[in-house]
């Protein structure tokens, strides 16, 4: 039995959430990045942060799905996804973000 499709979805979620955290920090800490991330003026940089994170998530999921759908993928991909989700969560806490 193959698990590639599930592994692709799980890892893509980890990558997408990590992209969201990194983009949020970049938009918060850099005025130049913040201006690049304004896709819709009333919401400010948040519009670009969420849009780009969604694009990263969908692209990652699509690419991994195409590559892994008929394969059995090692369980370490789920561990990698959990690590990325953990880092994403940590990067949303102000005391940690303020270290950057």
NUMI-84485 format. One record per residue (C-alpha): residue number from 1; z, y, x; chain; residue in one letter. Coordinates in pm, 1 decimal, padded with zeros to 6 digits, always signed. Each point is the difference from the previous one (the first is absolute). Example, Ala and Ser with C-alpha at 12.3 -4.5 7.8 and 13.67 -1.06 7.14 Angstrom:
BEGIN
[rec 1,[+00780.0,-00450.0,+01230.0],A,a]
[rec 2,[-00066.0,+00344.0,+00137.0],A,s]
This chain:
BEGIN
[rec 1,[+00000.0,+00000.0,+00000.0],A,x]
[rec 2,[-00084.5,+00348.1,+00126.2],A,x]
[rec 3,[+00230.5,+00299.5,+00002.4],A,x]
[rec 4,[-00233.9,+00262.2,+00147.0],A,x]
[rec 5,[-00035.7,+00209.4,-00313.8],A,x]
[rec 6,[+00374.9,+00028.4,-00045.9],A,x]
[rec 7,[+00056.6,+00070.2,+00367.7],A,x]
[rec 8,[-00267.7,+00270.9,-00012.3],A,x]
[rec 9,[+00170.3,+00169.6,-00294.6],A,x]
[rec 10,[+00345.6,-00016.6,+00159.6],A,x]
[rec 11,[-00110.5,+00129.5,+00338.8],A,x]
[rec 12,[-00212.1,+00274.5,-00158.0],A,x]
[rec 13,[+00307.0,+00118.1,-00193.4],A,x]
[rec 14,[+00193.2,+00024.2,+00325.8],A,x]
[rec 15,[-00279.7,+00188.6,+00174.2],A,x]
[rec 16,[-00046.9,+00235.3,-00296.0],A,x]
[rec 17,[+00368.5,+00082.1,-00026.7],A,x]
[rec 18,[+00022.9,+00060.8,+00374.4],A,x]
[rec 19,[-00304.2,+00229.5,-00021.0],A,x]
[rec 20,[+00172.9,+00192.0,-00278.9],A,x]
[rec 21,[+00312.6,+00049.4,+00211.4],A,x]
[rec 22,[-00192.8,+00105.4,+00311.7],A,x]
[rec 23,[-00222.6,+00241.0,-00193.4],A,x]
[rec 24,[+00302.4,+00151.7,-00173.8],A,x]
[rec 25,[+00170.2,+00060.8,+00334.3],A,x]
[rec 26,[-00318.1,+00138.6,+00155.3],A,x]
[rec 27,[-00050.1,+00235.6,-00293.9],A,x]
[rec 28,[+00361.0,+00109.9,+00019.7],A,x]
[rec 29,[+00011.6,+00061.6,+00373.3],A,x]
[rec 30,[-00343.9,+00146.9,+00073.6],A,x]
[rec 31,[-00135.8,+00311.0,-00169.9],A,x]
[rec 32,[-00356.3,-00097.1,+00094.3],A,x]
[rec 33,[+00030.9,-00349.5,-00147.8],A,x]
[rec 34,[+00166.8,+00146.2,-00306.9],A,x]
[rec 35,[-00301.9,+00223.5,-00066.5],A,x]
[rec 36,[-00236.2,-00297.2,+00044.4],A,x]
[rec 37,[+00199.5,-00199.8,-00253.8],A,x]
[rec 38,[-00026.7,+00254.6,-00281.6],A,x]
[rec 39,[-00258.1,-00161.4,-00229.9],A,x]
[rec 40,[+00135.0,+00159.9,-00317.5],A,x]
[rec 41,[+00170.3,+00335.5,+00045.2],A,x]
[rec 42,[+00272.4,-00026.2,-00270.6],A,x]
[rec 43,[+00145.5,-00314.4,+00159.3],A,x]
[rec 44,[-00052.5,+00106.4,+00359.3],A,x]
[rec 45,[-00009.3,-00252.5,+00282.0],A,x]
[rec 46,[+00138.0,-00273.4,-00224.2],A,x]
[rec 47,[-00345.2,-00036.0,-00156.5],A,x]
[rec 48,[-00155.6,-00085.8,+00334.8],A,x]
[rec 49,[+00287.1,-00217.8,+00114.0],A,x]
[rec 50,[-00014.1,-00222.6,-00306.0],A,x]
[rec 51,[-00379.6,-00003.7,-00022.2],A,x]
[rec 52,[-00045.4,-00100.2,+00363.0],A,x]
[rec 53,[+00277.1,-00260.2,-00021.0],A,x]
[rec 54,[-00173.0,-00152.4,-00303.3],A,x]
[rec 55,[-00331.5,-00004.9,+00186.0],A,x]
[rec 56,[+00163.7,-00174.1,+00296.8],A,x]
[rec 57,[+00164.0,-00253.1,-00232.6],A,x]
[rec 58,[-00318.4,-00079.1,-00194.8],A,x]
[rec 59,[-00218.0,-00022.5,+00311.8],A,x]
[rec 60,[+00251.4,-00221.7,+00177.5],A,x]
[rec 61,[+00031.5,-00225.5,-00301.4],A,x]
[rec 62,[-00376.6,-00023.2,-00045.0],A,x]
[rec 63,[-00072.5,-00077.0,+00363.4],A,x]
[rec 64,[+00279.2,-00256.2,+00030.1],A,x]
[rec 65,[-00099.5,-00160.4,-00332.2],A,x]
[rec 66,[-00357.8,-00044.3,+00119.1],A,x]
[rec 67,[+00115.9,-00150.6,+00328.5],A,x]
[rec 68,[+00286.4,-00218.6,-00125.7],A,x]
[rec 69,[-00082.1,-00107.6,-00356.8],A,x]
[rec 70,[-00092.1,-00357.5,+00095.8],A,x]
[rec 71,[+00247.5,-00038.8,+00285.2],A,x]
[rec 72,[+00357.3,-00101.5,+00049.3],A,x]
[rec 73,[+00176.9,+00287.2,+00172.1],A,x]
[rec 74,[+00317.0,-00035.8,+00207.9],A,x]
[rec 75,[+00326.8,+00102.1,-00161.4],A,x]
[rec 76,[+00054.6,+00262.2,+00270.0],A,x]
[rec 77,[-00233.9,+00232.5,-00191.8],A,x]
[rec 78,[+00267.5,+00025.1,-00268.5],A,x]
[rec 79,[+00257.3,+00074.9,+00269.9],A,x]
[rec 80,[-00224.1,+00274.4,+00138.5],A,x]
[rec 81,[-00033.9,+00143.9,-00352.3],A,x]
[rec 82,[+00377.5,-00002.7,-00045.8],A,x]
[rec 83,[+00049.1,+00176.6,+00333.9],A,x]
[rec 84,[-00253.9,+00266.1,-00100.5],A,x]
[rec 85,[+00171.0,+00042.7,-00336.4],A,x]
[rec 86,[+00336.0,+00032.2,+00175.6],A,x]
[rec 87,[-00131.2,+00265.6,+00237.7],A,x]
[rec 88,[-00159.2,+00180.2,-00293.4],A,x]
[rec 89,[+00329.7,+00008.0,-00182.3],A,x]
[rec 90,[+00185.5,+00125.3,+00306.6],A,x]
[rec 91,[-00258.3,+00272.0,+00057.1],A,x]
[rec 92,[+00066.7,+00142.9,-00345.1],A,x]
[rec 93,[+00364.9,+00079.3,+00074.2],A,x]
[rec 94,[+00052.8,+00360.1,+00114.9],A,x]
[rec 95,[+00241.3,-00077.2,+00287.5],A,x]
[rec 96,[-00258.3,-00227.6,+00157.2],A,x]
[rec 97,[-00295.7,+00228.9,-00072.2],A,x]
[rec 98,[+00189.8,+00289.7,+00157.3],A,x]
[rec 99,[+00002.6,-00188.6,+00330.6],A,x]
[rec 100,[-00373.8,+00065.1,+00031.4],A,x]
